[in-house]
Amino acid sequence: MAVLIAAVTLSHLVYAATYALNADEALHYSLSHQSTLAEAWRMSNTTAHPPLLILVLRFWRKLATWEWDSRLIPIGCGAGFVWFCYGWARLVFGQVVGLVLAAVLALLPRKADSRAQARSSSPGKATKR
């Protein structure tokens, strides 16, 4: 189980180190780089993106200053989510179901580009005039 999570996390780290930030990640990076926490909160309210991630990135920038470092938090949260779901499914349904669920969650594509495309063509935007 730990090997699966480590392998998938490693592949995400390689991807993060290889490719430039996409539009959503660049927006998160720029919104989080404000001079004060209040200003970062105000800026996070101007977008449909998660404000908690932007505020966490605001504090993270004191530890890490590169754009690449902003990808470490979502990668770590993704690995933690897979581990949590594995543990929950193992307790409720058994070892086999836990492993299957963890494998499915770990191997799902986590590309923000597909989420951004889905968000730009949402039914709410189509009905607004």
N, C-alpha and C positions, 0 to 999 in steps of 0.2 A: 504494500500500500504506500509506504513512504517512498519507495523507489519510483512509483508512478507519479506521485506529486512532485518529487524532486526532478524527474525527467521533464515533465511538462513545464515546471517553473523555469528550469534551465533553458528550455526552448523559447520561452517568453522573454527571458533576459537577453538571449542572443538576438532575438527580433528587436527588442528595445534598443540594444546597442548598435544595431545595423542600420535601421531606418530612421529617417527624420520624423519629427512630430507631425501627426496629422492635424487637421484644422481644429478639432475639438480639444486635443491635448495642448495645442498652442494657445487656444483661448483660455484654458484652465491655467496655464503657466502665466500668461499675461495678467489675468484677473487676480491671481494670488500674489503677484509682485507689486503690492501697494505699500505705502510708507507706514500705515497704521492698520490695526485690526479692524477698526470701525470703517475705514475706507475700503478694505477688502470685503467686508460684509455688505457695504453699499453696492460695490461693483458686482458681487455675486448675485444680488437681487435683480440685476439688469438682464440676466440671461436665464434660459430654461435649464441650465446645467445644475448639477447638485451643489448647493452652497456649502455643505459640510466638507466635501472634497476640496473645495477652493480654500476654505479656512484651514484645513489640515495642511494643505500645501503651503500656506502662508507661514506656518510654524516650521514646516519641513525645510524651507529655504534657508533657515539659519544653520541647519546641519549640512545641507547639500546645495550647491549653487548652480550645478549644470542643469540644462533642460532634461537630459536623460534621467536624472535622478527623480524627476516628477513621475516617472512611470513605475518606480519601485513600490509605491504605496498600493496602486491597483493590482499589481502583480502579487504582492504579499497578501492582500485581501482575497484575491482569487484562490490562492493556495489554501488559505485558512478556511474559506467557504467549502472547498472540496473536502478538507479534513473534517470539518464540523458535520457536513452532510453524511460522510462515511460513518462517523461515530454514531450519529442519530439513527441512521438506517440499520446499522449493525445491532443497536440496542432494541429497536422496535421490530425489525423483520428478520434479522439474522445476518451471519457473516457473508453469505453469497450475495444477498441483495445489496448489502453495504458496498461490497466490491464492485458490483455492476453499476450502481449509482455513481460511485466515485469515478469509475472509468468513463462513464458517459459524460459526467460533468467536467472531468479533466480534459477530455478530448473535444469538447465543444469549441468551435471557433470563437475567439474573443476579439474580433476585429471591430473597432469603433466605427469604421467606415460603413459597415452594413447597418449599424444602429443609426448612424447619421442619415443614411439614405432613407431608412424607414421613417425617421422623425420628419424629414422634409416632405414626405408624401402622406402625412397622416390625414385622416378624414376631417379633423378639426380645421386644418388649414385649407382644405378644399372647399369647405362651406362658407368660410369668411369672405366678405366682399368689402 
